[in-house]
Amino acid sequence: MSGAQLFWVAPILPLLVFALLAIGLARYGRLATGLAISAMAGSAGVSMLALLASAQGKHVSVSMLWLAVGGRRLTLALWLDQLSALMATLVSVVGLIIFIYAASYMAADSRRGRFFAEFSLFTGSMLALVLAADLITLFIAWELVGLCSYLLIAFWYERLGAPAAASKAFFVTRLADLCLLAGVLLLIGTLGTGRIDAVLAASTQGKIAPALLLAIAFLLFTGAAGKSAQFPFQGWLPDAMLAPTPVSALLHSATMVAAGVFLVARLYPLFQVAASALQVVAWVGVLTALLGGAAALVESDLKRTLAYSTMSQLGLMFVGLGSGSLLAGIVLLVAHALYKATLFLGAGAVDRAVEGTAFARMGGLARRMPLTALVFAISAAALAGLPVTLALPPKDPVLVAAWQASIPLFVAALVASLLTALYSARVFGLVFLGVASEPAQKAHEAQRGLLIPLLVLAGLVPIGLLANAALLGHPLSQLLGTAIPDVPLVTFITLSVAMIGVLLGLWARRAWPAAIMWPVLQPVTPLFASEFGLKMLYRVLAQCGFWTVDRLAAFDRRIFDAFAIVVARATLALVRASGRFDARRIDAAIRDLGQGILTFSQRVRVIQTGHIENYLLLVFVWAVGVIFVVVLAAVVR
């Protein structure tokens, strides 16, 4: 069988490992680790073969009947095309490296068997999501990804704040998922099928009313915005950093937060028909990119800074998609998955070295962790938008698309790119440059189990940056069948802004070597840290929600509970009265009847002597009595 025909094995392998670990094998930590890594290796191999097959134009699907209602057949189906093969390869390859990293990172944890069970379910669900051929399969996998994020964020539930962070992520994304579910049900109810190819065909052929299609597009994007931490659902992502670092690396690179971008890309023809929805996608994306970039500039924790960075970069992906370019969003998605995973794995190595993720515990680590510093520098430069390879930075297509769509959108995206360059340089400077803190003075290079996967993943970063390089013939353009025109002016502006931002960030580290927060930003630090007041607004809204619930509970107690108490008391009084009537009347009548029968039977017993002559006498008397009655009746007549 070819790789195209075996593509469905990619999600099955990690899901099978999850099942095995869930039924009891999780107690054997080393075995659980080996099974999980082996499954991911198999998924990566199958996905790469499937990608090669899809590049040759092969499309394959598998399906099974799930439900038949009212003449409608709903199926669970997977399919292989260029986009799904690319995403499956990205998820499985990055996932495999992170799994190997996690084997060392979680080696001393007594619950590592459970960790790899949940981690396998996480990746298996994401692979099913990107390979889904119908909306039902996609939504089921979507919800499983959300469930796994809850379990993994709260994995160290004994740590302060972890359960709350997991609950926040779960409920915020579930709120957005309600809109996604509504959009999915509207599509299935309108078309009678959940097949994605049928939905896209119907959208482009005008079989869905324009107003309804626009409403569906908004609902679908709301679900995508929740999963990808876009405004106004962005608040959960920084708090999710309480999860183990391998979880953060996978969650921020190729799985959960990428799912929202993938959803818009998967249904892109639908969004293109609903053009107004694409404009909303672009402006929500750029607003989130600005919020995340500003917050990252004043954050004092390494992992939370990277989380804000992810929020910002996802926003730029939506800018590319919303500006009318599928390729722009996917190019940035692929590159970002690789260099952001590298940054998080580097953060994990730093965390182990200085025993914390606060910037105050770092500084000067380049001399003590040179290899980690090197790969971190490469990834940070790629994040900033510098030309790490001979190819243009992955943000260049996004800004070109924004330039062609709207000048105000381009300017806002350019500001977000400047913020990206600034915080990228700030992060690298605070961690690896300057004077070493006391914990940093004792730091040393990470152990091999952490360092080797980190170096391997860093080696893949240039591949991601070259994914659509002109010198290689624009591979992604050929794969996806779309292209982006070159605009030299935009490229020059983009590179200039990135260079200026990086130089300013490094200069700030030299100018203020002891400052975590740049003095020049002190006046706006509270504003940026509060996400321009959104954190306070959300807290107020939450408090208003709790207040409303309390008032409703009080109303329930005063009205419904009081009514229930009155009814209960009346019922109890009726029952007691009925009991008394039963005891005094019905029970007495039954007792009197029984006593009468007993008395009568005792009187009749006297004739039961057991002597035959007495019984014959009774028969004789009875016969005489009958004859007398007959004769008397005859005389009277």
C-alpha positions as CSV (number, residue, x, y, z in Angstrom):
1,M,0.0,0.0,0.0
2,S,1.2,3.5,-0.8
3,G,1.6,6.4,1.6
4,A,-1.6,8.0,0.3
5,Q,-3.6,4.9,1.1
6,L,-2.2,4.6,4.6
7,F,-2.6,8.2,5.6
8,W,-5.5,7.3,8.0
9,V,-2.9,5.4,10.2
10,A,-1.4,8.7,11.3
11,P,-4.1,9.6,13.8
12,I,-4.9,6.0,14.7
13,L,-1.4,5.2,16.1
14,P,-1.3,7.8,18.9
15,L,-5.0,7.2,19.7
16,L,-4.3,3.5,20.0
17,V,-1.4,4.2,22.4
18,F,-3.7,6.4,24.4
19,A,-6.2,3.5,24.6
20,L,-3.5,1.1,25.7
21,L,-2.2,3.5,28.4
22,A,-5.6,4.3,29.6
23,I,-6.5,0.7,30.3
24,G,-3.5,0.2,32.6
25,L,-0.2,0.4,30.9
26,A,0.3,4.0,32.0
27,R,1.6,2.7,35.3
28,Y,4.7,1.6,33.5
29,G,6.4,4.9,32.8
30,R,9.2,3.8,30.6
31,L,7.0,1.5,28.6
32,A,4.4,4.4,28.2
33,T,7.2,6.7,27.0
34,G,8.5,4.2,24.4
35,L,5.0,3.4,23.1
36,A,4.2,7.1,22.7
37,I,7.4,8.0,20.9
38,S,7.1,4.9,18.6
39,A,3.6,5.9,17.7
40,M,4.6,9.4,16.9
41,A,7.5,8.1,14.8
42,G,5.1,6.0,12.8
43,S,2.7,8.9,12.4
44,A,5.5,11.1,11.1
45,G,6.7,8.5,8.6
46,V,3.2,7.9,7.3
47,S,2.5,11.7,7.1
48,M,5.6,12.4,5.1
49,L,4.8,9.6,2.6
50,A,1.3,11.0,2.4
51,L,2.7,14.5,1.7
52,L,4.8,13.2,-1.1
53,A,1.8,11.5,-2.6
54,S,-0.4,14.6,-2.3
55,A,2.3,16.7,-4.0
56,Q,1.8,14.3,-7.0
57,G,-1.9,15.1,-7.0
58,K,-3.2,12.1,-5.2
59,H,-6.4,12.5,-3.2
60,V,-7.7,9.7,-1.0
61,S,-10.6,9.5,1.5
62,V,-12.0,6.9,4.0
63,S,-15.3,7.1,5.8
64,M,-17.8,5.2,7.9
65,L,-21.5,5.8,8.6
66,W,-22.0,7.5,12.0
67,L,-25.7,8.4,12.0
68,A,-28.7,8.3,9.7
69,V,-31.5,10.6,10.7
70,G,-34.5,11.8,8.6
71,G,-33.0,10.5,5.4
72,R,-29.6,12.2,6.1
73,R,-26.5,10.2,6.4
74,L,-23.8,11.7,8.7
75,T,-20.4,10.1,8.3
76,L,-17.1,10.2,10.1
77,A,-14.5,10.6,7.4
78,L,-10.8,11.5,6.8
79,W,-9.3,12.7,3.5
80,L,-5.9,13.4,2.1
81,D,-5.2,16.5,0.0
82,Q,-2.4,19.0,-0.1
83,L,-3.4,21.1,2.9
84,S,-4.3,18.2,5.2
85,A,-1.1,16.3,4.2
86,L,1.1,19.4,5.0
87,M,-0.6,20.0,8.3
88,A,-0.4,16.3,9.3
89,T,3.3,16.3,8.5
90,L,3.9,19.4,10.5
91,V,2.0,18.1,13.5
92,S,3.6,14.7,13.5
93,V,7.2,15.8,12.9
94,V,7.2,18.6,15.4
95,G,5.2,16.4,17.8
96,L,7.8,13.6,17.5
97,I,10.7,15.8,18.4
98,I,8.8,17.3,21.4
99,F,7.8,13.8,22.5
100,I,11.5,12.8,22.6
101,Y,12.3,16.0,24.5
102,A,9.5,15.3,26.9
103,A,10.9,11.8,27.6
104,S,13.9,13.5,29.4
105,Y,11.9,16.5,30.7
106,M,9.3,14.3,32.5
107,A,11.7,11.4,33.3
108,A,11.5,12.1,37.1
109,D,7.8,12.7,37.2
110,S,5.9,9.8,38.9
111,R,2.9,10.5,36.6
112,R,4.7,10.4,33.3
113,G,2.7,7.5,32.1
114,R,-0.5,9.5,32.4
115,F,1.3,12.5,30.8
116,F,2.1,10.5,27.7
117,A,-1.4,9.0,27.5
118,E,-2.8,12.6,27.5
119,F,-0.1,13.8,25.2
120,S,-0.8,11.0,22.7
121,L,-4.5,11.7,22.8
122,F,-3.7,15.4,22.2
123,T,-1.6,14.7,19.0
124,G,-3.9,12.0,17.8
125,S,-6.9,14.4,18.0
126,M,-5.1,17.1,16.2
127,L,-4.1,14.8,13.4
128,A,-7.7,13.7,13.1
129,L,-8.7,17.4,13.0
130,V,-6.4,18.3,10.2
131,L,-7.3,15.2,8.2
132,A,-11.1,15.5,8.8
133,A,-13.2,15.2,5.6
134,D,-16.5,16.2,7.2
135,L,-17.6,18.7,9.8
136,I,-18.7,16.1,12.3
137,T,-15.3,14.5,12.4
138,L,-13.7,17.9,12.6
139,F,-15.9,19.0,15.5
140,I,-15.3,15.9,17.5
141,A,-11.6,16.1,17.1
142,W,-11.8,19.9,17.8
143,E,-13.5,19.2,21.2
144,L,-11.0,16.4,22.0
145,V,-8.1,18.9,21.5
146,G,-9.8,21.2,23.9
147,L,-10.3,18.5,26.5
148,C,-6.7,17.5,26.2
149,S,-5.5,21.1,26.6
150,Y,-7.5,21.2,29.9
151,L,-6.0,18.0,31.1
152,L,-2.4,19.0,30.2
153,I,-2.5,22.5,31.4
154,A,-3.7,21.2,34.8
155,F,-1.3,18.2,34.7
156,W,0.6,19.7,37.7
157,Y,-2.6,20.4,39.5
158,E,-0.9,20.7,42.8
159,R,0.8,23.9,41.6
160,L,-0.8,27.2,42.5
161,G,-2.9,28.5,39.7
162,A,-2.7,25.5,37.4
163,P,-6.3,24.3,37.9
164,A,-7.7,27.8,37.5
165,A,-5.7,28.3,34.3
166,A,-7.0,25.0,32.9
167,S,-10.5,25.9,33.8
168,K,-10.1,29.3,32.2
169,A,-8.8,27.9,29.0
170,F,-11.6,25.3,28.9
171,F,-14.5,27.6,29.5
172,V,-13.3,30.4,27.3
173,T,-12.7,28.1,24.4
174,R,-16.0,26.2,25.0
175,L,-17.8,29.6,24.8
176,A,-16.4,30.1,21.3
177,D,-17.0,26.5,20.4
178,L,-20.8,27.0,20.9
179,C,-20.6,29.4,18.0
180,L,-18.6,26.9,15.9
181,L,-21.2,24.2,16.7
182,A,-24.0,26.6,15.6
183,G,-22.2,27.2,12.3
184,V,-21.7,23.5,11.8
185,L,-25.3,22.7,12.5
186,L,-26.5,25.4,10.2
187,L,-24.4,24.1,7.4
188,I,-25.6,20.5,7.9
189,G,-29.2,21.6,8.3
190,T,-29.1,23.7,5.1
191,L,-27.2,21.3,2.9
192,G,-28.1,17.9,4.4
193,T,-24.4,16.9,4.5
194,G,-21.3,17.6,6.5
195,R,-18.8,16.7,3.8
196,I,-16.4,19.6,3.6
197,D,-16.0,19.3,-0.2
198,A,-19.8,19.5,-0.6
199,V,-20.0,22.4,1.8
200,L,-17.3,24.3,-0.2
201,A,-18.9,23.5,-3.5
202,A,-22.3,24.7,-2.3
203,S,-20.8,27.9,-0.9
204,T,-19.1,28.8,-4.2
205,Q,-22.1,27.8,-6.3
206,G,-24.5,30.1,-4.5
207,K,-26.6,27.3,-2.9
208,I,-26.6,29.1,0.4
209,A,-28.3,32.4,0.9
210,P,-25.7,35.2,1.1
211,A,-27.0,36.5,4.5
212,L,-27.0,33.0,6.0
213,L,-23.6,32.3,4.5
214,L,-22.2,35.4,6.1
215,A,-23.7,34.5,9.5
216,I,-22.2,31.0,9.2
217,A,-18.8,32.5,8.4
218,F,-18.9,34.7,11.4
219,L,-19.9,31.8,13.7
220,L,-17.1,29.6,12.3
221,F,-14.5,32.4,12.7
222,T,-15.7,32.9,16.3
223,G,-14.9,29.3,17.0
224,A,-11.5,29.7,15.3
225,A,-10.8,32.9,17.3
226,G,-11.4,31.1,20.6
227,K,-9.1,28.2,19.8
228,S,-6.3,30.5,18.5
229,A,-6.6,33.0,21.4
230,Q,-7.7,35.9,19.3
231,F,-9.6,39.0,20.5
232,P,-11.8,38.8,22.6
233,F,-10.8,35.3,23.6
234,Q,-7.1,35.9,24.1
235,G,-6.9,36.0,27.9
236,W,-6.5,32.2,28.4
237,L,-3.3,31.7,26.5
238,P,-0.7,33.4,28.8
239,D,-2.1,31.6,31.9
240,A,-1.8,28.2,30.1
241,M,2.0,28.5,30.6
242,L,1.6,26.7,33.9
243,A,1.6,23.5,31.9
244,P,4.8,21.5,31.5
245,T,7.1,23.0,28.9
246,P,6.6,20.2,26.3
247,V,2.9,20.9,26.4
248,S,3.5,24.6,25.9
249,A,5.8,23.9,23.0
250,L,3.3,21.6,21.2
251,L,0.2,23.7,22.1
252,H,1.8,26.9,20.7
253,S,3.4,25.4,17.6
254,A,1.5,22.8,15.7
255,T,-1.6,21.8,17.6
256,M,-4.3,23.7,19.5
257,V,-3.7,27.3,18.7
258,A,-2.9,26.5,15.1
259,A,-6.3,24.8,14.8
260,G,-8.2,28.1,14.5
261,V,-5.9,29.2,11.6
262,F,-6.3,25.8,10.0
263,L,-10.1,26.0,10.2
264,V,-10.2,29.2,8.3
265,A,-7.8,27.9,5.8
266,R,-9.7,24.6,5.4
267,L,-13.0,26.5,4.7
268,Y,-11.3,29.3,2.8
269,P,-13.5,29.2,-0.3
270,L,-16.5,29.8,2.0
271,F,-14.9,32.8,3.6
272,Q,-13.9,34.2,0.2
273,V,-17.6,34.2,-0.9
274,A,-18.5,35.9,2.5
275,A,-16.0,38.7,1.8
276,S,-17.1,40.8,4.7
277,A,-16.2,38.0,7.1
278,L,-12.6,38.0,5.7
279,Q,-12.3,41.7,6.6
280,V,-13.3,40.9,10.1
281,V,-10.8,38.1,10.2
282,A,-8.0,40.5,9.1
283,W,-8.9,43.3,11.6
284,V,-9.4,41.0,14.5
285,G,-6.0,39.4,13.7
286,V,-4.2,42.7,13.6
287,L,-5.8,43.9,16.8
288,T,-4.7,40.7,18.5
289,A,-1.2,41.1,17.1
290,L,-0.9,44.6,18.5
291,L,-2.3,43.5,21.9
292,G,0.0,40.5,22.1
293,G,3.1,42.5,21.0
294,A,2.5,45.3,23.4
295,A,2.0,42.9,26.4
296,A,5.1,40.9,25.4
297,L,7.2,44.1,25.7
298,V,6.4,44.5,29.4
299,E,6.1,40.9,30.6
300,S,8.5,39.7,33.2
301,D,8.3,35.9,32.6
302,L,9.9,34.1,29.7
303,K,7.2,31.6,28.9
304,R,4.4,34.2,29.3
305,T,6.3,36.5,26.9
306,L,6.5,33.6,24.4
307,A,2.8,33.1,24.9
308,Y,2.0,36.7,24.1
309,S,4.3,36.3,21.1
310,T,2.2,33.3,19.9
311,M,-0.9,35.4,20.2
312,S,0.6,38.1,18.2
313,Q,1.9,35.8,15.4
314,L,-1.4,34.0,15.2
315,G,-3.0,37.4,14.7
316,L,-0.6,38.0,11.7
317,M,-1.6,34.7,10.2
318,F,-5.2,35.8,10.3
319,V,-4.2,39.1,8.7
320,G,-2.7,37.1,5.8
321,L,-5.8,35.0,5.5
322,G,-8.2,37.9,5.9
323,S,-6.3,39.9,3.3
324,G,-7.2,37.3,0.7
325,S,-4.0,35.2,0.7
326,L,-4.3,31.6,1.8
327,L,-0.6,31.1,1.1
328,A,0.5,34.0,3.3
329,G,-1.3,32.5,6.3
330,I,0.0,29.0,5.7
331,V,3.6,30.1,5.1
332,L,3.7,31.9,8.4
333,L,1.9,29.0,10.2
334,V,4.5,26.4,9.0
335,A,7.5,28.6,9.9
336,H,6.1,29.7,13.2
337,A,5.4,26.2,14.3
338,L,9.1,25.3,13.9
339,Y,10.8,28.4,15.4
340,K,8.2,28.8,18.2
341,A,8.6,25.1,19.2
342,T,12.4,25.7,19.3
343,L,12.0,28.8,21.5
344,F,9.8,26.9,24.0
345,L,12.1,23.9,24.1
346,G,15.0,26.4,24.7
347,A,12.9,28.0,27.5
348,G,12.5,24.6,29.1
349,A,16.2,24.1,29.1
350,V,16.7,27.6,30.6
351,D,14.0,26.8,33.2
352,R,15.8,23.7,34.3
353,A,19.1,25.6,34.4
354,V,18.0,28.5,36.6
355,E,15.0,26.8,38.2
356,G,12.4,29.3,37.1
357,T,11.1,31.3,34.1
358,A,11.3,34.8,35.6
359,F,13.7,37.1,33.7
360,A,15.1,38.2,37.1
361,R,16.7,34.7,37.4
362,M,18.4,34.9,34.1
363,G,21.0,37.0,32.2
364,G,24.4,36.2,30.8
365,L,23.5,32.6,30.0
366,A,25.2,32.7,26.5
367,R,28.5,32.0,28.2
368,R,27.1,29.1,30.2
369,M,24.7,27.6,27.7
370,P,26.2,28.5,24.3
371,L,24.3,25.9,22.2
372,T,21.0,26.8,23.7
373,A,21.8,30.5,23.1
374,L,22.7,29.8,19.5
375,V,19.5,28.0,18.6
376,F,17.5,30.5,20.6
377,A,19.1,33.3,18.7
378,I,18.3,31.7,15.3
379,S,14.7,31.2,16.3
380,A,14.3,34.7,17.8
381,A,15.8,36.2,14.7
382,A,13.3,34.3,12.6
383,L,10.5,35.4,14.9
384,A,11.7,39.0,14.6
385,G,11.5,38.8,10.8
386,L,15.2,38.8,9.9
387,P,16.4,36.9,6.8
388,V,17.9,34.0,8.7
389,T,18.1,32.0,5.4
390,L,18.4,33.1,1.8
391,A,14.6,33.2,1.6
392,L,12.4,36.2,2.6
393,P,11.0,36.1,6.2
394,P,7.6,34.4,6.5
395,K,6.0,37.6,7.6
396,D,6.8,39.2,4.2
397,P,3.9,37.5,2.4
398,V,1.5,38.6,5.1
399,L,2.5,42.2,4.8
400,V,2.4,42.1,1.0
401,A,-1.2,40.7,1.2
402,A,-2.1,43.4,3.7
403,W,-0.6,46.1,1.5
404,Q,-2.7,44.9,-1.4
405,A,-5.9,44.7,0.7
406,S,-5.8,47.9,2.8
407,I,-3.2,50.5,3.6
408,P,-4.5,51.1,7.2
409,L,-4.3,47.3,7.7
410,F,-0.8,47.2,6.3
411,V,0.3,50.0,8.7
412,A,-1.2,48.3,11.7
413,A,0.4,45.0,10.7
414,L,3.8,46.8,10.2
415,V,3.5,48.2,13.8
416,A,2.8,44.7,15.0
417,S,5.9,43.5,13.2
418,L,8.0,46.2,14.8
419,L,6.7,45.1,18.2
420,T,7.7,41.6,17.3
421,A,11.2,42.6,16.5
422,L,11.5,44.6,19.8
423,Y,10.3,41.9,22.1
424,S,12.3,39.2,20.3
425,A,15.5,41.1,20.9
426,R,14.3,41.9,24.5
427,V,13.8,38.3,25.3
428,F,17.2,37.2,23.9
429,G,18.9,40.0,25.7
430,L,17.3,39.4,29.1
431,V,18.0,35.7,29.0
432,F,21.4,35.4,27.4
433,L,23.1,38.8,27.5
434,G,24.1,41.2,30.2
435,V,25.1,40.4,33.8
436,A,24.2,37.0,35.1
437,S,21.9,36.8,38.1
438,E,22.8,34.6,41.0
439,P,20.8,31.6,39.7
440,A,22.3,32.1,36.2
441,Q,25.8,32.0,37.6
442,K,25.2,28.4,38.6
443,A,23.6,27.4,35.3
444,H,25.1,24.9,32.8
445,E,24.1,23.5,29.4
446,A,21.1,21.2,29.4
447,Q,21.4,17.4,29.5
448,R,21.6,15.5,26.3
449,G,18.0,14.3,26.4
450,L,16.9,18.0,26.2
451,L,19.7,19.4,24.1
452,I,19.7,16.9,21.2
453,P,15.9,17.3,20.4
454,L,16.4,21.1,20.7
455,L,19.3,21.1,18.2
456,V,17.4,18.8,15.8
457,L,14.3,21.1,15.9
458,A,16.5,24.1,15.4
459,G,17.9,22.4,12.3
460,L,14.4,22.2,10.9
461,V,13.8,26.0,11.3
462,P,15.7,26.8,8.1
463,I,13.5,24.2,6.3
464,G,10.4,26.0,7.5
465,L,11.8,29.4,6.4
466,L,12.6,27.9,3.0
467,A,9.2,26.3,2.6
468,N,8.2,28.9,-0.1
469,A,11.7,30.1,-1.1
470,A,12.1,31.4,-4.7
471,L,15.4,29.6,-5.0
472,L,13.6,26.3,-4.5
473,G,10.8,27.1,-6.9
474,H,8.2,28.2,-4.3
475,P,7.4,24.7,-3.0
476,L,4.3,25.7,-1.0
477,S,2.9,27.8,-3.8
478,Q,3.1,24.7,-6.0
479,L,1.7,22.5,-3.4
480,L,-1.3,24.7,-2.6
481,G,-1.8,26.0,-6.1
482,T,-1.7,29.7,-5.2
483,A,1.0,32.4,-5.2
484,I,1.8,35.8,-3.8
485,P,3.3,38.6,-6.0
486,D,6.6,40.1,-5.0
487,V,6.4,43.8,-3.9
488,P,10.0,44.9,-3.4
489,L,8.9,48.1,-1.6
490,V,7.0,46.1,1.0
491,T,9.9,43.7,1.4
492,F,12.3,46.6,1.9
493,I,10.0,48.2,4.5
494,T,9.5,44.9,6.3
495,L,13.2,44.0,6.5
496,S,14.0,47.6,7.6
497,V,11.4,47.6,10.4
498,A,12.7,44.2,11.6
499,M,16.3,45.3,11.6
500,I,15.4,48.6,13.4
501,G,13.4,46.7,16.0
502,V,16.1,44.2,16.8
503,L,18.8,46.9,17.0
504,L,16.7,49.0,19.3
505,G,16.0,45.9,21.5
506,L,19.7,45.0,21.8
507,W,20.6,48.6,22.4
508,A,18.1,48.8,25.2
509,R,19.7,45.8,26.9
510,R,23.1,47.5,26.7
511,A,21.7,50.9,27.9
512,W,19.7,49.5,30.8
513,P,21.6,46.2,31.8
514,A,19.9,45.9,35.1
515,A,16.4,46.7,34.0
516,I,13.7,44.0,33.3
517,M,11.3,46.7,32.2
518,W,12.8,49.4,29.9
519,P,12.5,52.8,31.7
520,V,11.2,54.4,28.5
521,L,8.2,52.1,28.7
522,Q,7.5,52.7,32.4
523,P,4.6,55.2,31.7
524,V,2.8,52.7,29.5
525,T,3.7,49.5,31.3
526,P,0.5,49.2,33.3
527,L,-1.5,49.9,30.1
528,F,0.4,47.3,28.1
529,A,0.4,44.7,30.9
530,S,-3.4,45.0,31.3
531,E,-3.9,44.5,27.6
532,F,-5.2,48.1,27.3
533,G,-7.7,47.5,30.1
534,L,-9.1,44.3,28.7
535,K,-8.0,42.3,31.7
536,M,-9.9,44.6,34.1
537,L,-12.9,44.6,31.7
538,Y,-13.0,40.8,31.7
539,R,-12.7,40.7,35.5
540,V,-15.5,43.2,35.8
541,L,-17.6,41.1,33.3
542,A,-16.8,38.0,35.3
543,Q,-17.8,39.7,38.6
544,C,-21.0,40.9,36.9
545,G,-21.7,37.3,35.8
546,F,-21.1,36.0,39.4
547,W,-23.3,38.9,40.8
548,T,-26.0,38.0,38.3
549,V,-25.8,34.3,39.3
550,D,-26.0,35.3,43.0
551,R,-29.0,37.4,42.4
552,L,-30.7,34.6,40.5
553,A,-29.8,32.2,43.3
554,A,-31.4,34.6,45.8
555,F,-34.5,35.0,43.6
556,D,-34.6,31.2,43.4
557,R,-34.4,30.9,47.2
558,R,-37.0,33.6,47.8
559,I,-39.6,32.7,45.2
560,F,-39.1,29.1,43.9
561,D,-37.7,27.7,47.1
562,A,-40.4,29.4,49.1
563,F,-43.1,28.1,46.8
564,A,-41.6,24.6,47.0
565,I,-41.5,24.8,50.8
566,V,-45.2,25.8,50.9
567,V,-46.2,23.0,48.5
568,A,-44.1,20.6,50.5
569,R,-45.7,21.6,53.8
570,A,-49.2,21.4,52.3
571,T,-48.4,18.0,50.9
572,L,-47.0,16.8,54.2
573,A,-50.2,18.1,56.1
574,L,-52.4,16.3,53.6
575,V,-50.4,13.1,54.0
576,R,-50.6,13.3,57.8
577,A,-54.4,13.9,57.6
578,S,-54.7,11.0,55.2
579,G,-52.7,8.9,57.6
580,R,-55.0,9.8,60.5
581,F,-58.1,9.0,58.5
582,D,-56.5,5.7,57.4
583,A,-55.7,4.8,61.0
584,R,-59.0,5.8,62.5
585,R,-61.5,4.8,59.8
586,I,-60.2,2.4,57.3
587,D,-58.0,0.4,59.7
588,A,-60.8,0.3,62.3
589,A,-63.3,-1.0,59.7
590,I,-60.9,-3.7,58.6
591,R,-60.3,-4.7,62.2
592,D,-64.1,-4.8,62.9
593,L,-64.7,-7.0,59.8
594,G,-61.9,-9.3,60.8
595,Q,-63.2,-9.5,64.4
596,G,-66.8,-10.3,63.1
597,I,-65.6,-13.1,60.9
598,L,-63.5,-14.5,63.7
599,T,-66.5,-14.4,66.1
600,F,-68.8,-16.1,63.6
601,S,-66.2,-18.8,62.9
602,Q,-65.8,-19.5,66.6
603,R,-69.5,-20.0,66.9
604,V,-69.7,-22.3,63.9
605,R,-66.9,-24.4,65.2
606,V,-69.1,-26.0,67.9
607,I,-70.8,-28.1,65.3
608,Q,-67.5,-29.5,64.0
609,T,-67.4,-32.5,66.4
610,G,-65.8,-35.1,64.2
611,H,-68.6,-37.7,64.9
612,I,-70.5,-39.1,61.9
613,E,-73.8,-39.5,63.8
614,N,-73.8,-35.7,64.5
615,Y,-73.2,-34.9,60.8
616,L,-76.1,-37.4,59.8
617,L,-78.4,-35.7,62.3
618,L,-77.6,-32.3,60.8
619,V,-78.3,-33.7,57.3
620,F,-81.6,-35.1,58.6
621,V,-82.6,-31.8,60.2
622,W,-81.7,-30.0,57.0
623,A,-83.7,-32.4,54.8
624,V,-86.8,-32.0,57.2
625,G,-86.4,-28.3,57.0
626,V,-86.3,-28.3,53.2
627,I,-89.5,-30.6,53.1
628,F,-91.3,-28.3,55.5
629,V,-90.5,-25.3,53.5
630,V,-91.7,-27.0,50.3
631,V,-95.0,-28.2,51.9
632,L,-95.6,-24.8,53.4
633,A,-95.0,-23.1,50.1
634,A,-97.5,-25.5,48.4
635,V,-100.2,-24.9,51.1
636,V,-99.8,-21.1,50.9
637,R,-100.1,-21.2,47.1
